[in-house]
Amino acid sequence: MEIQEFEKNLREVYDISDRYMLETMSYFSVIKKENEKKAFIDEFLKSQNLSINKESRFAIVKKLVFLKNDSILQFLKKKKFLKKKFLKLKKMLIFG
């Protein structure tokens, strides 16, 4: 592989990585202002008797974005969380 081709491929990888990071970070914007998604997150936290604050909102969004569905559901089942509520929250955050 020539140096130029390697550099081109490396730039493409960085571009893809940058786009992925921007997309991922956009999910966290829902907790910065009052909107339906933030209200839904707050309702979810309230239904699980968890404190409603910036940290807990961030933690929920982070779980939704970064963990595999089966891992999340296994955790929620263990904690006796409501599966339907969680799936609705995830769908709302990811797909709008």
C-alpha positions in Angstrom: 0.0 0.0 0.0 1.4 3.4 -1.0 1.7 6.1 1.6 -0.8 8.3 -0.3 -3.4 5.5 -0.2 -2.8 4.9 3.5 -3.2 8.6 4.3 -6.4 8.7 2.2 -7.8 5.7 4.1 -6.8 7.1 7.4 -8.5 10.4 6.6 -11.7 8.5 5.7 -11.6 6.6 9.0 -11.2 9.9 10.9 -14.1 11.4 9.0 -16.3 8.5 9.8 -15.3 8.6 13.4 -16.0 12.4 13.6 -19.4 11.9 12.1 -20.2 9.1 14.5 -19.1 11.3 17.5 -21.2 14.2 16.4 -24.2 12.0 15.9 -23.7 10.4 19.3 -23.3 13.7 21.0 -26.5 15.0 19.5 -28.4 12.5 21.6 -27.2 14.3 24.7 -28.6 17.6 23.6 -32.1 16.4 24.6 -31.2 17.0 28.3 -30.1 20.6 27.8 -33.5 22.2 27.2 -37.1 21.7 28.0 -38.7 19.4 25.5 -40.8 16.3 25.2 -37.8 14.0 25.3 -36.4 15.5 28.5 -39.9 15.3 30.1 -40.1 11.6 29.1 -36.6 11.0 30.6 -37.7 12.7 33.8 -40.9 10.6 33.9 -38.9 7.5 33.5 -36.5 8.5 36.3 -39.5 9.3 38.5 -41.2 6.0 37.8 -38.1 4.2 39.0 -37.7 6.4 42.1 -34.5 7.9 40.9 -33.5 11.5 41.4 -34.1 13.8 38.6 -31.1 15.9 37.9 -28.5 16.6 35.1 -26.4 13.6 36.2 -29.2 11.1 36.2 -30.5 12.3 32.9 -27.0 12.0 31.3 -26.6 8.5 32.8 -29.9 7.3 31.2 -29.1 8.8 27.8 -25.6 7.3 28.0 -27.0 3.9 28.8 -29.5 4.1 25.9 -26.9 5.2 23.4 -23.8 3.1 24.3 -25.1 -0.2 25.6 -26.4 -3.1 23.6 -30.1 -3.7 23.9 -29.7 -7.1 25.4 -27.4 -5.8 28.1 -29.7 -3.0 29.0 -32.8 -5.3 29.1 -30.9 -7.8 31.3 -30.0 -5.1 33.7 -33.5 -3.7 33.8 -35.0 -7.2 34.3 -32.7 -7.7 37.2 -33.8 -4.3 38.7 -37.5 -5.0 37.9 -37.8 -2.0 35.6 -40.7 -1.8 33.2 -39.4 -3.2 29.8 -42.1 -1.4 27.7 -41.3 2.0 29.3 -37.6 1.6 28.7 -38.0 0.5 25.0 -40.3 3.5 24.5 -37.7 5.8 25.9 -35.0 4.3 23.8 -37.0 4.6 20.6 -38.0 8.1 21.4 -34.4 9.2 22.0 -32.9 7.5 19.1 -35.6 8.0 16.4 -37.1 11.2 17.6 
